Amino acid sequence: MTALEWDKTGERFFETGIDRGVLFTLAGDAFSWNGLTNVSEETGREVKAYWMDGVKYLEHHVPGAYSA
C-alpha cells in the first residue's frame, strides 16, 4: 500500500481549510485532496414516533446511510 502525501511543493494553493482530505474513487483508488475547504455530512437517519392514546411514549432513531 502506498502512503498518501499532502502539501507537496507547488501543490498547496490554500492556507486555511480542512487538513488531510482523501478522495476515494469508485475504482478503489485514493488520492490526497489539497485545498479542501469544508465537508457537509448527512446521516440520513429517520425518527419514528410511537403514540398511545394521544401520548407520545417513544421516539426510535433508525440509522441511515452515511454520506459526506
VMD Tcl script that draws the C-alpha trace (Angstrom):
set ca {
  {0.00 0.00 0.00}
  {1.34 3.43 -0.94}
  {1.32 6.21 1.64}
  {-0.64 9.36 0.76}
  {1.30 12.62 0.61}
  {-0.14 16.07 1.32}
  {1.25 19.53 0.66}
  {3.88 18.60 -1.88}
  {5.95 21.56 -3.06}
  {3.92 23.59 -5.55}
  {0.62 21.77 -4.88}
  {-0.71 23.71 -1.89}
  {-2.87 26.58 -3.11}
  {-4.85 27.32 0.09}
  {-3.71 28.29 3.57}
  {-6.93 27.60 5.51}
  {-9.48 24.83 5.45}
  {-9.75 21.21 6.42}
  {-6.50 19.31 6.68}
  {-5.81 15.95 5.01}
  {-8.86 15.15 2.92}
  {-8.89 11.90 0.94}
  {-10.89 11.27 -2.24}
  {-11.87 7.65 -2.87}
  {-12.93 6.80 -6.43}
  {-15.34 4.06 -7.47}
  {-12.36 2.15 -8.86}
  {-10.92 1.92 -5.33}
  {-8.11 4.45 -5.80}
  {-7.36 7.01 -3.09}
  {-5.94 10.49 -3.68}
  {-4.82 13.15 -1.23}
  {-7.02 16.24 -1.61}
  {-5.29 19.60 -1.11}
  {-7.44 22.72 -0.90}
  {-10.49 21.07 0.65}
  {-12.42 23.92 2.32}
  {-15.35 22.15 4.01}
  {-17.27 18.88 4.26}
  {-21.04 18.51 4.50}
  {-22.15 15.39 6.34}
  {-25.55 13.72 6.28}
  {-26.59 10.61 8.18}
  {-29.96 10.09 6.51}
  {-31.44 8.76 9.74}
  {-35.14 8.67 10.42}
  {-37.00 9.32 13.67}
  {-40.08 7.18 14.15}
  {-42.53 8.24 16.87}
  {-44.82 5.82 18.71}
  {-48.09 7.06 20.21}
  {-50.62 5.50 22.59}
  {-53.91 7.20 23.49}
  {-52.65 10.52 22.08}
  {-49.42 10.50 24.14}
  {-46.03 10.01 22.54}
  {-44.17 7.37 24.53}
  {-41.18 6.57 22.31}
  {-39.01 8.07 19.59}
  {-36.99 5.43 17.79}
  {-33.96 6.65 15.82}
  {-33.41 4.48 12.73}
  {-29.84 4.87 11.44}
  {-29.43 5.52 7.76}
  {-26.63 5.59 5.23}
  {-23.75 8.00 5.86}
  {-22.70 10.40 3.14}
  {-20.30 13.30 3.01}
}
mol new
graphics top color blue
foreach p $ca { graphics top sphere $p radius 0.5 }
foreach p [lrange $ca 0 end-1] q [lrange $ca 1 end] { graphics top cylinder $p $q radius 0.2 }
display resetview
